[in-house]
Amino acid sequence: MREDLTQAFRLAEKVDYQSGSIVSKEIIKKEKGSVTLFAIAAGQGISEHSAPFDVLVQIVDGEAEIIISGKTHIVKSGESLIMPANEPHALQAAKQFKMLLVMIRV
């Protein structure tokens, strides 16, 4: 068993911001789903797309602007949001933020 998976850790410390970039770190990847940590620099975003599965997003640092089917949601550190399957969504960073994205394939 990998030691880094058996020790307690703080999500926000597992990925660093890089100016002008989106950084991702896969924490878990299995056939039935994945858990990925993102650090998104101010001014960056993820363009509109959809996923065939529900996606849980938890903001672990900062504040995200998440647009789902044209409706904007401001999600702050410590808050979570579900992006429903097959609904168009996008993310924008007016300020830098870190998020944990959990997708379970069913």
Biopython code that builds the backbone (N, CA, C, O; Angstrom):
import numpy as np
from Bio.PDB.StructureBuilder import StructureBuilder

atoms = [
    (1, "MET", "N", (0.847, -1.182, 0.000)),
    (1, "MET", "CA", (0.000, 0.000, 0.000)),
    (1, "MET", "C", (0.892, 1.244, 0.000)),
    (1, "MET", "O", (1.862, 1.326, 0.754)),
    (2, "ARG", "N", (0.551, 2.200, -0.850)),
    (2, "ARG", "CA", (1.345, 3.426, -0.921)),
    (2, "ARG", "C", (1.200, 4.234, 0.364)),
    (2, "ARG", "O", (0.091, 4.450, 0.852)),
    (3, "GLU", "N", (2.327, 4.676, 0.901)),
    (3, "GLU", "CA", (2.321, 5.418, 2.155)),
    (3, "GLU", "C", (1.530, 6.718, 2.066)),
    (3, "GLU", "O", (0.858, 7.093, 3.026)),
    (4, "ASP", "N", (1.597, 7.415, 0.926)),
    (4, "ASP", "CA", (0.915, 8.697, 0.826)),
    (4, "ASP", "C", (-0.604, 8.556, 0.912)),
    (4, "ASP", "O", (-1.290, 9.543, 1.180)),
    (5, "LEU", "N", (-1.145, 7.368, 0.693)),
    (5, "LEU", "CA", (-2.582, 7.149, 0.812)),
    (5, "LEU", "C", (-3.002, 6.716, 2.203)),
    (5, "LEU", "O", (-4.194, 6.685, 2.507)),
    (6, "THR", "N", (-2.045, 6.384, 3.047)),
    (6, "THR", "CA", (-2.393, 5.892, 4.376)),
    (6, "THR", "C", (-2.132, 6.919, 5.467)),
    (6, "THR", "O", (-2.309, 6.626, 6.650)),
    (7, "GLN", "N", (-1.716, 8.113, 5.085)),
    (7, "GLN", "CA", (-1.448, 9.181, 6.043)),
    (7, "GLN", "C", (-2.470, 10.299, 5.846)),
    (7, "GLN", "O", (-2.842, 10.623, 4.719)),
    (8, "ALA", "N", (-2.919, 10.884, 6.963)),
    (8, "ALA", "CA", (-3.842, 12.020, 6.867)),
    (8, "ALA", "C", (-3.152, 13.179, 6.139)),
    (8, "ALA", "O", (-1.947, 13.386, 6.285)),
    (9, "PHE", "N", (-3.922, 13.920, 5.363)),
    (9, "PHE", "CA", (-3.361, 15.060, 4.635)),
    (9, "PHE", "C", (-4.428, 16.120, 4.443)),
    (9, "PHE", "O", (-5.621, 15.852, 4.586)),
    (10, "ARG", "N", (-3.986, 17.326, 4.118)),
    (10, "ARG", "CA", (-4.886, 18.432, 3.813)),
    (10, "ARG", "C", (-4.954, 18.571, 2.299)),
    (10, "ARG", "O", (-3.932, 18.727, 1.631)),
    (11, "LEU", "N", (-6.162, 18.512, 1.771)),
    (11, "LEU", "CA", (-6.332, 18.582, 0.319)),
    (11, "LEU", "C", (-5.674, 19.809, -0.282)),
    (11, "LEU", "O", (-4.980, 19.708, -1.294)),
    (12, "ALA", "N", (-5.882, 20.966, 0.326)),
    (12, "ALA", "CA", (-5.368, 22.222, -0.227)),
    (12, "ALA", "C", (-3.844, 22.224, -0.348)),
    (12, "ALA", "O", (-3.291, 22.992, -1.134)),
    (13, "GLU", "N", (-3.165, 21.378, 0.416)),
    (13, "GLU", "CA", (-1.702, 21.329, 0.374)),
    (13, "GLU", "C", (-1.170, 20.328, -0.651)),
    (13, "GLU", "O", (0.041, 20.245, -0.855)),
    (14, "LYS", "N", (-2.046, 19.574, -1.292)),
    (14, "LYS", "CA", (-1.613, 18.539, -2.235)),
    (14, "LYS", "C", (-1.418, 19.046, -3.662)),
    (14, "LYS", "O", (-0.916, 18.311, -4.512)),
    (15, "VAL", "N", (-1.809, 20.291, -3.937)),
    (15, "VAL", "CA", (-1.621, 20.866, -5.265)),
    (15, "VAL", "C", (-1.345, 22.358, -5.099)),
    (15, "VAL", "O", (-1.954, 23.021, -4.259)),
    (16, "ASP", "N", (-0.420, 22.881, -5.908)),
    (16, "ASP", "CA", (-0.027, 24.287, -5.816)),
    (16, "ASP", "C", (-0.565, 25.084, -6.996)),
    (16, "ASP", "O", (-0.745, 24.556, -8.094)),
    (17, "TYR", "N", (-0.816, 26.360, -6.749)),
    (17, "TYR", "CA", (-1.206, 27.266, -7.821)),
    (17, "TYR", "C", (-0.004, 27.545, -8.719)),
    (17, "TYR", "O", (1.134, 27.589, -8.253)),
    (18, "GLN", "N", (-0.268, 27.732, -10.002)),
    (18, "GLN", "CA", (0.738, 28.204, -10.951)),
    (18, "GLN", "C", (0.091, 29.339, -11.731)),
    (18, "GLN", "O", (-0.986, 29.174, -12.304)),
    (19, "SER", "N", (0.747, 30.481, -11.751)),
    (19, "SER", "CA", (0.210, 31.664, -12.412)),
    (19, "SER", "C", (-0.204, 31.354, -13.848)),
    (19, "SER", "O", (0.565, 30.779, -14.619)),
    (20, "GLY", "N", (-1.437, 31.745, -14.196)),
    (20, "GLY", "CA", (-1.927, 31.575, -15.554)),
    (20, "GLY", "C", (-2.243, 30.147, -15.948)),
    (20, "GLY", "O", (-2.388, 29.851, -17.135)),
    (21, "SER", "N", (-2.354, 29.252, -14.968)),
    (21, "SER", "CA", (-2.519, 27.830, -15.294)),
    (21, "SER", "C", (-3.612, 27.151, -14.482)),
    (21, "SER", "O", (-4.089, 27.663, -13.469)),
    (22, "ILE", "N", (-3.980, 25.991, -14.968)),
    (22, "ILE", "CA", (-4.828, 25.066, -14.231)),
    (22, "ILE", "C", (-3.982, 23.834, -13.956)),
    (22, "ILE", "O", (-3.464, 23.205, -14.878)),
    (23, "VAL", "N", (-3.848, 23.499, -12.693)),
    (23, "VAL", "CA", (-3.041, 22.346, -12.292)),
    (23, "VAL", "C", (-3.993, 21.289, -11.740)),
    (23, "VAL", "O", (-4.888, 21.602, -10.954)),
    (24, "SER", "N", (-3.800, 20.044, -12.151)),
    (24, "SER", "CA", (-4.631, 18.964, -11.615)),
    (24, "SER", "C", (-3.749, 17.845, -11.084)),
    (24, "SER", "O", (-2.647, 17.600, -11.576)),
    (25, "LYS", "N", (-4.274, 17.175, -10.062)),
    (25, "LYS", "CA", (-3.578, 16.034, -9.484)),
    (25, "LYS", "C", (-4.616, 14.965, -9.186)),
    (25, "LYS", "O", (-5.523, 15.167, -8.378)),
    (26, "GLU", "N", (-4.472, 13.840, -9.843)),
    (26, "GLU", "CA", (-5.389, 12.745, -9.620)),
    (26, "GLU", "C", (-5.050, 12.077, -8.289)),
    (26, "GLU", "O", (-3.919, 11.642, -8.075)),
    (27, "ILE", "N", (-6.033, 12.000, -7.404)),
    (27, "ILE", "CA", (-5.834, 11.392, -6.091)),
    (27, "ILE", "C", (-6.176, 9.898, -6.165)),
    (27, "ILE", "O", (-5.448, 9.052, -5.647)),
    (28, "ILE", "N", (-7.307, 9.599, -6.824)),
    (28, "ILE", "CA", (-7.749, 8.216, -7.010)),
    (28, "ILE", "C", (-8.296, 8.075, -8.425)),
    (28, "ILE", "O", (-9.052, 8.926, -8.893)),
    (29, "LYS", "N", (-7.916, 7.008, -9.098)),
    (29, "LYS", "CA", (-8.496, 6.700, -10.408)),
    (29, "LYS", "C", (-8.786, 5.209, -10.444)),
    (29, "LYS", "O", (-7.882, 4.377, -10.353)),
    (30, "LYS", "N", (-10.049, 4.897, -10.577)),
    (30, "LYS", "CA", (-10.508, 3.508, -10.660)),
    (30, "LYS", "C", (-11.461, 3.390, -11.839)),
    (30, "LYS", "O", (-11.895, 4.397, -12.397)),
    (31, "GLU", "N", (-11.779, 2.180, -12.209)),
    (31, "GLU", "CA", (-12.697, 1.951, -13.323)),
    (31, "GLU", "C", (-14.048, 2.623, -13.092)),
    (31, "GLU", "O", (-14.661, 3.121, -14.036)),
    (32, "LYS", "N", (-14.509, 2.641, -11.864)),
    (32, "LYS", "CA", (-15.838, 3.176, -11.548)),
    (32, "LYS", "C", (-15.838, 4.639, -11.137)),
    (32, "LYS", "O", (-16.895, 5.171, -10.799)),
    (33, "GLY", "N", (-14.692, 5.305, -11.153)),
    (33, "GLY", "CA", (-14.704, 6.720, -10.811)),
    (33, "GLY", "C", (-13.334, 7.274, -10.524)),
    (33, "GLY", "O", (-12.329, 6.563, -10.545)),
    (34, "SER", "N", (-13.317, 8.575, -10.252)),
    (34, "SER", "CA", (-12.049, 9.244, -9.981)),
    (34, "SER", "C", (-12.252, 10.392, -8.997)),
    (34, "SER", "O", (-13.352, 10.921, -8.842)),
    (35, "VAL", "N", (-11.162, 10.755, -8.344)),
    (35, "VAL", "CA", (-11.110, 11.895, -7.442)),
    (35, "VAL", "C", (-9.905, 12.720, -7.877)),
    (35, "VAL", "O", (-8.774, 12.236, -7.860)),
    (36, "THR", "N", (-10.155, 13.968, -8.267)),
    (36, "THR", "CA", (-9.094, 14.816, -8.792)),
    (36, "THR", "C", (-9.100, 16.155, -8.074)),
    (36, "THR", "O", (-10.157, 16.735, -7.827)),
    (37, "LEU", "N", (-7.926, 16.632, -7.748)),
    (37, "LEU", "CA", (-7.745, 17.919, -7.087)),
    (37, "LEU", "C", (-7.232, 18.922, -8.123)),
    (37, "LEU", "O", (-6.311, 18.618, -8.880)),
    (38, "PHE", "N", (-7.824, 20.104, -8.156)),
    (38, "PHE", "CA", (-7.444, 21.155, -9.099)),
    (38, "PHE", "C", (-7.021, 22.415, -8.357)),
    (38, "PHE", "O", (-7.575, 22.733, -7.305)),
    (39, "ALA", "N", (-6.041, 23.134, -8.899)),
    (39, "ALA", "CA", (-5.690, 24.492, -8.475)),
    (39, "ALA", "C", (-5.840, 25.353, -9.715)),
    (39, "ALA", "O", (-5.126, 25.164, -10.700)),
    (40, "ILE", "N", (-6.766, 26.296, -9.666)),
    (40, "ILE", "CA", (-7.080, 27.110, -10.842)),
    (40, "ILE", "C", (-6.710, 28.556, -10.547)),
    (40, "ILE", "O", (-7.252, 29.176, -9.632)),
    (41, "ALA", "N", (-5.783, 29.079, -11.331)),
    (41, "ALA", "CA", (-5.284, 30.447, -11.124)),
    (41, "ALA", "C", (-6.350, 31.467, -11.520)),
    (41, "ALA", "O", (-7.214, 31.192, -12.353)),
    (42, "ALA", "N", (-6.275, 32.638, -10.912)),
    (42, "ALA", "CA", (-7.189, 33.728, -11.233)),
    (42, "ALA", "C", (-7.170, 34.003, -12.729)),
    (42, "ALA", "O", (-6.112, 34.026, -13.358)),
    (43, "GLY", "N", (-8.359, 34.212, -13.291)),
    (43, "GLY", "CA", (-8.472, 34.502, -14.710)),
    (43, "GLY", "C", (-8.580, 33.269, -15.588)),
    (43, "GLY", "O", (-8.817, 33.386, -16.790)),
    (44, "GLN", "N", (-8.410, 32.096, -15.010)),
    (44, "GLN", "CA", (-8.491, 30.850, -15.768)),
    (44, "GLN", "C", (-9.881, 30.242, -15.630)),
    (44, "GLN", "O", (-10.671, 30.663, -14.785)),
    (45, "GLY", "N", (-10.169, 29.265, -16.454)),
    (45, "GLY", "CA", (-11.458, 28.597, -16.366)),
    (45, "GLY", "C", (-11.460, 27.319, -17.170)),
    (45, "GLY", "O", (-10.510, 26.997, -17.882)),
    (46, "ILE", "N", (-12.555, 26.603, -17.034)),
    (46, "ILE", "CA", (-12.782, 25.387, -17.799)),
    (46, "ILE", "C", (-14.020, 25.656, -18.640)),
    (46, "ILE", "O", (-15.085, 25.959, -18.101)),
    (47, "SER", "N", (-13.889, 25.548, -19.950)),
    (47, "SER", "CA", (-14.980, 25.904, -20.855)),
    (47, "SER", "C", (-16.163, 24.950, -20.703)),
    (47, "SER", "O", (-16.047, 23.854, -20.153)),
    (48, "GLU", "N", (-17.288, 25.406, -21.205)),
    (48, "GLU", "CA", (-18.530, 24.653, -21.066)),
    (48, "GLU", "C", (-18.411, 23.269, -21.697)),
    (48, "GLU", "O", (-17.911, 23.112, -22.811)),
    (49, "HIS", "N", (-18.879, 22.282, -20.960)),
    (49, "HIS", "CA", (-18.899, 20.896, -21.407)),
    (49, "HIS", "C", (-19.938, 20.163, -20.557)),
    (49, "HIS", "O", (-20.546, 20.767, -19.674)),
    (50, "SER", "N", (-20.144, 18.903, -20.807)),
    (50, "SER", "CA", (-21.027, 18.105, -19.958)),
    (50, "SER", "C", (-20.350, 16.764, -19.702)),
    (50, "SER", "O", (-19.420, 16.372, -20.407)),
    (51, "ALA", "N", (-20.836, 16.076, -18.683)),
    (51, "ALA", "CA", (-20.306, 14.762, -18.330)),
    (51, "ALA", "C", (-21.482, 13.787, -18.257)),
    (51, "ALA", "O", (-22.593, 14.190, -17.912)),
    (52, "PRO", "N", (-21.255, 12.530, -18.572)),
    (52, "PRO", "CA", (-22.348, 11.557, -18.553)),
    (52, "PRO", "C", (-22.731, 11.094, -17.142)),
    (52, "PRO", "O", (-23.638, 10.278, -16.979)),
    (53, "PHE", "N", (-22.038, 11.616, -16.126)),
    (53, "PHE", "CA", (-22.284, 11.218, -14.741)),
    (53, "PHE", "C", (-22.365, 12.458, -13.863)),
    (53, "PHE", "O", (-21.787, 13.491, -14.199)),
    (54, "ASP", "N", (-23.077, 12.368, -12.740)),
    (54, "ASP", "CA", (-23.071, 13.443, -11.760)),
    (54, "ASP", "C", (-21.640, 13.647, -11.269)),
    (54, "ASP", "O", (-20.865, 12.697, -11.156)),
    (55, "VAL", "N", (-21.309, 14.897, -10.982)),
    (55, "VAL", "CA", (-19.976, 15.238, -10.483)),
    (55, "VAL", "C", (-20.145, 16.078, -9.216)),
    (55, "VAL", "O", (-20.881, 17.064, -9.207)),
    (56, "LEU", "N", (-19.457, 15.675, -8.154)),
    (56, "LEU", "CA", (-19.450, 16.439, -6.909)),
    (56, "LEU", "C", (-18.199, 17.305, -6.889)),
    (56, "LEU", "O", (-17.089, 16.815, -7.095)),
    (57, "VAL", "N", (-18.389, 18.597, -6.639)),
    (57, "VAL", "CA", (-17.273, 19.527, -6.523)),
    (57, "VAL", "C", (-17.262, 20.072, -5.102)),
    (57, "VAL", "O", (-18.295, 20.509, -4.595)),
    (58, "GLN", "N", (-16.106, 20.049, -4.462)),
    (58, "GLN", "CA", (-15.936, 20.678, -3.152)),
    (58, "GLN", "C", (-14.822, 21.703, -3.281)),
    (58, "GLN", "O", (-13.716, 21.368, -3.705)),
    (59, "ILE", "N", (-15.103, 22.947, -2.918)),
    (59, "ILE", "CA", (-14.088, 23.996, -2.952)),
    (59, "ILE", "C", (-13.284, 23.898, -1.660)),
    (59, "ILE", "O", (-13.843, 23.972, -0.566)),
    (60, "VAL", "N", (-11.975, 23.731, -1.792)),
    (60, "VAL", "CA", (-11.118, 23.573, -0.619)),
    (60, "VAL", "C", (-10.295, 24.820, -0.328)),
    (60, "VAL", "O", (-9.667, 24.923, 0.726)),
    (61, "ASP", "N", (-10.296, 25.778, -1.273)),
    (61, "ASP", "CA", (-9.603, 27.048, -1.054)),
    (61, "ASP", "C", (-10.172, 28.057, -2.054)),
    (61, "ASP", "O", (-10.374, 27.732, -3.224)),
    (62, "GLY", "N", (-10.424, 29.264, -1.594)),
    (62, "GLY", "CA", (-10.868, 30.322, -2.485)),
    (62, "GLY", "C", (-12.349, 30.271, -2.794)),
    (62, "GLY", "O", (-13.164, 29.852, -1.972)),
    (63, "GLU", "N", (-12.682, 30.713, -4.012)),
    (63, "GLU", "CA", (-14.077, 30.873, -4.415)),
    (63, "GLU", "C", (-14.192, 30.625, -5.912)),
    (63, "GLU", "O", (-13.430, 31.185, -6.700)),
    (64, "ALA", "N", (-15.149, 29.784, -6.304)),
    (64, "ALA", "CA", (-15.331, 29.434, -7.707)),
    (64, "ALA", "C", (-16.654, 29.971, -8.236)),
    (64, "ALA", "O", (-17.640, 30.080, -7.508)),
    (65, "GLU", "N", (-16.646, 30.297, -9.508)),
    (65, "GLU", "CA", (-17.880, 30.621, -10.226)),
    (65, "GLU", "C", (-18.180, 29.419, -11.106)),
    (65, "GLU", "O", (-17.449, 29.129, -12.054)),
    (66, "ILE", "N", (-19.267, 28.721, -10.782)),
    (66, "ILE", "CA", (-19.639, 27.516, -11.521)),
    (66, "ILE", "C", (-20.967, 27.792, -12.218)),
    (66, "ILE", "O", (-21.960, 28.140, -11.579)),
    (67, "ILE", "N", (-20.966, 27.631, -13.527)),
    (67, "ILE", "CA", (-22.158, 27.884, -14.325)),
    (67, "ILE", "C", (-22.724, 26.541, -14.760)),
    (67, "ILE", "O", (-22.044, 25.758, -15.424)),
    (68, "ILE", "N", (-23.982, 26.275, -14.380)),
    (68, "ILE", "CA", (-24.657, 25.029, -14.742)),
    (68, "ILE", "C", (-25.919, 25.394, -15.516)),
    (68, "ILE", "O", (-26.803, 26.075, -14.996)),
    (69, "SER", "N", (-25.993, 24.942, -16.748)),
    (69, "SER", "CA", (-27.143, 25.224, -17.610)),
    (69, "SER", "C", (-27.495, 26.710, -17.609)),
    (69, "SER", "O", (-28.666, 27.083, -17.541)),
    (70, "GLY", "N", (-26.465, 27.551, -17.684)),
    (70, "GLY", "CA", (-26.651, 28.993, -17.777)),
    (70, "GLY", "C", (-26.850, 29.718, -16.459)),
    (70, "GLY", "O", (-26.897, 30.948, -16.447)),
    (71, "LYS", "N", (-26.969, 28.998, -15.344)),
    (71, "LYS", "CA", (-27.158, 29.623, -14.034)),
    (71, "LYS", "C", (-25.826, 29.650, -13.278)),
    (71, "LYS", "O", (-25.156, 28.626, -13.146)),
    (72, "THR", "N", (-25.454, 30.837, -12.783)),
    (72, "THR", "CA", (-24.177, 31.009, -12.084)),
    (72, "THR", "C", (-24.334, 30.738, -10.594)),
    (72, "THR", "O", (-25.273, 31.204, -9.949)),
    (73, "HIS", "N", (-23.381, 29.964, -10.069)),
    (73, "HIS", "CA", (-23.326, 29.647, -8.642)),
    (73, "HIS", "C", (-21.962, 30.098, -8.123)),
    (73, "HIS", "O", (-20.936, 29.755, -8.711)),
    (74, "ILE", "N", (-21.936, 30.852, -7.042)),
    (74, "ILE", "CA", (-20.681, 31.212, -6.383)),
    (74, "ILE", "C", (-20.500, 30.222, -5.242)),
    (74, "ILE", "O", (-21.319, 30.164, -4.325)),
    (75, "VAL", "N", (-19.426, 29.447, -5.303)),
    (75, "VAL", "CA", (-19.177, 28.387, -4.327)),
    (75, "VAL", "C", (-17.873, 28.716, -3.622)),
    (75, "VAL", "O", (-16.834, 28.884, -4.260)),
    (76, "LYS", "N", (-17.938, 28.808, -2.292)),
    (76, "LYS", "CA", (-16.794, 29.242, -1.493)),
    (76, "LYS", "C", (-16.137, 28.069, -0.769)),
    (76, "LYS", "O", (-16.695, 26.977, -0.672)),
    (77, "SER", "N", (-14.942, 28.332, -0.271)),
    (77, "SER", "CA", (-14.177, 27.325, 0.472)),
    (77, "SER", "C", (-15.055, 26.663, 1.530)),
    (77, "SER", "O", (-15.723, 27.338, 2.313)),
    (78, "GLY", "N", (-15.041, 25.337, 1.538)),
    (78, "GLY", "CA", (-15.841, 24.577, 2.487)),
    (78, "GLY", "C", (-17.218, 24.198, 1.951)),
    (78, "GLY", "O", (-17.929, 23.408, 2.572)),
    (79, "GLU", "N", (-17.599, 24.759, 0.799)),
    (79, "GLU", "CA", (-18.898, 24.456, 0.217)),
    (79, "GLU", "C", (-18.756, 23.461, -0.934)),
    (79, "GLU", "O", (-17.688, 23.320, -1.529)),
    (80, "SER", "N", (-19.860, 22.777, -1.229)),
    (80, "SER", "CA", (-19.879, 21.772, -2.291)),
    (80, "SER", "C", (-21.065, 22.016, -3.206)),
    (80, "SER", "O", (-22.017, 22.705, -2.839)),
    (81, "LEU", "N", (-20.999, 21.448, -4.390)),
    (81, "LEU", "CA", (-22.054, 21.575, -5.388)),
    (81, "LEU", "C", (-22.031, 20.326, -6.257)),
    (81, "LEU", "O", (-20.966, 19.786, -6.556)),
    (82, "ILE", "N", (-23.214, 19.873, -6.659)),
    (82, "ILE", "CA", (-23.292, 18.752, -7.587)),
    (82, "ILE", "C", (-23.596, 19.300, -8.973)),
    (82, "ILE", "O", (-24.538, 20.071, -9.156)),
    (83, "MET", "N", (-22.796, 18.899, -9.935)),
    (83, "MET", "CA", (-23.046, 19.225, -11.329)),
    (83, "MET", "C", (-23.732, 18.001, -11.931)),
    (83, "MET", "O", (-23.100, 16.958, -12.096)),
    (84, "PRO", "N", (-25.040, 18.119, -12.265)),
    (84, "PRO", "CA", (-25.800, 16.955, -12.728)),
    (84, "PRO", "C", (-25.311, 16.414, -14.071)),
    (84, "PRO", "O", (-24.801, 17.152, -14.914)),
    (85, "ALA", "N", (-25.479, 15.124, -14.240)),
    (85, "ALA", "CA", (-25.114, 14.452, -15.490)),
    (85, "ALA", "C", (-25.814, 15.104, -16.668)),
    (85, "ALA", "O", (-26.978, 15.496, -16.584)),
    (86, "ASN", "N", (-25.086, 15.211, -17.761)),
    (86, "ASN", "CA", (-25.599, 15.695, -19.047)),
    (86, "ASN", "C", (-26.048, 17.154, -19.051)),
    (86, "ASN", "O", (-26.651, 17.597, -20.029)),
    (87, "GLU", "N", (-25.777, 17.908, -17.999)),
    (87, "GLU", "CA", (-26.079, 19.342, -17.963)),
    (87, "GLU", "C", (-24.806, 20.107, -18.327)),
    (87, "GLU", "O", (-23.745, 19.814, -17.776)),
    (88, "PRO", "N", (-24.883, 21.073, -19.232)),
    (88, "PRO", "CA", (-23.683, 21.838, -19.568)),
    (88, "PRO", "C", (-23.206, 22.652, -18.364)),
    (88, "PRO", "O", (-24.003, 23.279, -17.665)),
    (89, "HIS", "N", (-21.900, 22.629, -18.140)),
    (89, "HIS", "CA", (-21.338, 23.391, -17.020)),
    (89, "HIS", "C", (-19.960, 23.926, -17.392)),
    (89, "HIS", "O", (-19.279, 23.389, -18.265)),
    (90, "ALA", "N", (-19.569, 25.000, -16.706)),
    (90, "ALA", "CA", (-18.266, 25.633, -16.914)),
    (90, "ALA", "C", (-17.813, 26.189, -15.569)),
    (90, "ALA", "O", (-18.625, 26.379, -14.664)),
    (91, "LEU", "N", (-16.518, 26.446, -15.443)),
    (91, "LEU", "CA", (-15.963, 27.011, -14.216)),
    (91, "LEU", "C", (-15.090, 28.197, -14.562)),
    (91, "LEU", "O", (-14.367, 28.177, -15.558)),
    (92, "GLN", "N", (-15.158, 29.244, -13.725)),
    (92, "GLN", "CA", (-14.348, 30.440, -13.906)),
    (92, "GLN", "C", (-13.720, 30.815, -12.573)),
    (92, "GLN", "O", (-14.295, 30.579, -11.510)),
    (93, "ALA", "N", (-12.533, 31.403, -12.645)),
    (93, "ALA", "CA", (-11.823, 31.825, -11.440)),
    (93, "ALA", "C", (-11.603, 33.333, -11.475)),
    (93, "ALA", "O", (-10.609, 33.806, -12.027)),
    (94, "ALA", "N", (-12.535, 34.092, -10.884)),
    (94, "ALA", "CA", (-12.297, 35.526, -10.720)),
    (94, "ALA", "C", (-11.110, 35.697, -9.766)),
    (94, "ALA", "O", (-10.285, 36.596, -9.928)),
    (95, "LYS", "N", (-11.049, 34.806, -8.766)),
    (95, "LYS", "CA", (-9.923, 34.699, -7.836)),
    (95, "LYS", "C", (-9.464, 33.248, -7.928)),
    (95, "LYS", "O", (-10.227, 32.378, -8.347)),
    (96, "GLN", "N", (-8.240, 32.992, -7.545)),
    (96, "GLN", "CA", (-7.758, 31.613, -7.580)),
    (96, "GLN", "C", (-8.565, 30.730, -6.631)),
    (96, "GLN", "O", (-9.042, 31.189, -5.593)),
    (97, "PHE", "N", (-8.712, 29.456, -7.001)),
    (97, "PHE", "CA", (-9.385, 28.516, -6.112)),
    (97, "PHE", "C", (-8.861, 27.099, -6.345)),
    (97, "PHE", "O", (-8.295, 26.779, -7.390)),
    (98, "LYS", "N", (-9.076, 26.267, -5.326)),
    (98, "LYS", "CA", (-8.753, 24.852, -5.410)),
    (98, "LYS", "C", (-10.035, 24.075, -5.189)),
    (98, "LYS", "O", (-10.864, 24.439, -4.355)),
    (99, "MET", "N", (-10.188, 23.004, -5.943)),
    (99, "MET", "CA", (-11.388, 22.193, -5.795)),
    (99, "MET", "C", (-11.068, 20.714, -5.904)),
    (99, "MET", "O", (-10.130, 20.299, -6.585)),
    (100, "LEU", "N", (-11.877, 19.942, -5.212)),
    (100, "LEU", "CA", (-11.842, 18.503, -5.316)),
    (100, "LEU", "C", (-13.026, 18.086, -6.166)),
    (100, "LEU", "O", (-14.161, 18.474, -5.888)),
    (101, "LEU", "N", (-12.769, 17.297, -7.201)),
    (101, "LEU", "CA", (-13.808, 16.849, -8.112)),
    (101, "LEU", "C", (-13.933, 15.332, -7.976)),
    (101, "LEU", "O", (-12.963, 14.595, -8.151)),
    (102, "VAL", "N", (-15.156, 14.881, -7.659)),
    (102, "VAL", "CA", (-15.410, 13.460, -7.480)),
    (102, "VAL", "C", (-16.433, 13.024, -8.518)),
    (102, "VAL", "O", (-17.548, 13.543, -8.570)),
    (103, "MET", "N", (-16.035, 12.057, -9.347)),
    (103, "MET", "CA", (-16.943, 11.516, -10.355)),
    (103, "MET", "C", (-17.027, 10.014, -10.169)),
    (103, "MET", "O", (-16.020, 9.305, -10.174)),
    (104, "ILE", "N", (-18.274, 9.541, -10.002)),
    (104, "ILE", "CA", (-18.509, 8.109, -9.858)),
    (104, "ILE", "C", (-19.316, 7.658, -11.066)),
    (104, "ILE", "O", (-20.402, 8.174, -11.333)),
    (105, "ARG", "N", (-18.780, 6.710, -11.776)),
    (105, "ARG", "CA", (-19.433, 6.192, -12.987)),
    (105, "ARG", "C", (-20.374, 5.062, -12.606)),
    (105, "ARG", "O", (-19.976, 4.099, -11.951)),
    (106, "VAL", "N", (-21.603, 5.189, -13.015)),
    (106, "VAL", "CA", (-22.582, 4.126, -12.725)),
    (106, "VAL", "C", (-23.314, 3.717, -13.981)),
    (106, "VAL", "O", (-24.175, 2.837, -13.935)),
]
sb = StructureBuilder()
sb.init_structure("model")
sb.init_model(0)
sb.init_chain("A")
sb.init_seg("    ")
for serial, (resi, resn, name, xyz) in enumerate(atoms, 1):
    if name == "N":
        sb.init_residue(resn, " ", resi, " ")
    sb.init_atom(name, np.array(xyz, "f"), 0.0, 1.0, " ", f" {name:<3s}", serial, name[0])
structure = sb.get_structure()
